[in-house]
Amino acid sequence: ASGELILLSSTAQTPQDEKDEKRMSDHPELRDPLRGCRYVAAMELAHEPRVRRHLRELYRRHAALSTRPTKAGLDVVDAFHEHYGLHLLRAKPLREHFPMEEREREARTRGLSADERKELEEEAGRTERESCVQYLNVLRAEAAGNVKAYVHLPPAERDDPDWHRRTDSFWRDRSNQDASPLFGELERAYLPPDGDSDAWNAERRKVIRLCIRHFLLPQFEAEARRDLKEAAVKFGADSAAESLRAMAMEGPYRPSHLLGENRFLVETGDLPIVGVCCSTDNREATYLAAVNRWGELTDSLPVPGGTRVDDNRMRESVITFLMKNRPAAVVVGTGGGLDSRMLARKIGDLVTRATERWNNRDIQGEDEDDEDFEGRSREFHAKFGNTRDEDEDEETQWRCNVDLVDDNVAQLFGRSVRGKKEFPDKTVNLKVAVSVARHAKDPLAELCYAWSVASDAGVFGTEMMWLNIHPLQRVLPKALLLRKYQRVLCDAVAGGGGGIK
């Protein structure tokens, strides 16, 4: 601003040397003696509160949002990229990101029935929510360097086929924007109502043009960007909270053979479950971990890195482990990707063999004589203890199914301070396997466990910022997210009948 004032103070000077002559020839406005007066008048006009308030409302009514791909974005954004579609927004009305104005609401609801008004309000709310979430994605794409976003009035040239190739200088040049609605309103207030000479009116129009382009438009654009972000953050935080609510209200894993049973008579939390963490590194072992009804680790089995779970060395070990613990379900974490899927299939085959061997333990085979049968029974009972149950029938035989489950929370536990304190001498994959089983038994308890750890600054829940709860959580304020997450967990615990300390 000081440089501009110095420049204005030199408008009436005459060139002293060739350098001054060249400068004034390049900027003929420097020879205009009224330039400084217009600048002061435009600044006073732009700082008039009533003018700013009225023109700000008018600007929001006509402003739009456009995006274009950057040079890096042209190379990486294709039809399969997450930012595809965000890089070519053209003149999207800004008013879609905010609640309807009262005047517009009255005009659109006039003559409508109550049901039609309700439907209109719901549609407007849905459009506002989707637009705000879209703007958060635009901010994320802009932070990644793939997109440039601009808030502007409608372009002066509406049919420009190369609009997405325009550089920053084009978008920042306010003369390329159609500001006629603002000019018209300001002329009505600034020009004399009784008329004046054309020369003085021309000077007044220059003041208006300078006021709008130099003072008002930059400020309105900055305010619009700020308000866009605030509105988008609000909806984004609510959306992230709803995602956490869906995770928190997810019930315990229910084995397929219990789907027809009464959930209150046969609770999933009382069932033994084995969790599996599939290693993605041949140098690390894959672990099977059995937990009891309280989520305590009771037994584990490592499968050395590079060893298949169904090869000759491991097959009998896995079957013995399963028969010893007899879980109602084996849950495999999805962190290994395709390897996890293949592992689940192989464990499913081993579970089938284990359940058949256990359920047929007291049945003598057709080609098995009495002595061999008695020897097998003694060996079986010596390994697994007294397995006879007079009340056991076909319906109460051991059944077990294998499923893939999300291990987002479990992967966090395996690498967290909580995991190091609880299992100081255990490997990461074993801790992940334990948490996979715990999460299957009680998802809400594992989420609350993650919340219960405070940071060095005494802030609870910071560990949850590393969970993949919502795709936009990285661009949302941390403090706001933690408040939302805390409220969701408190509501979920209270809704489930638990206590809050």
Disulfide bonds with the S-S distance in Angstrom:
none
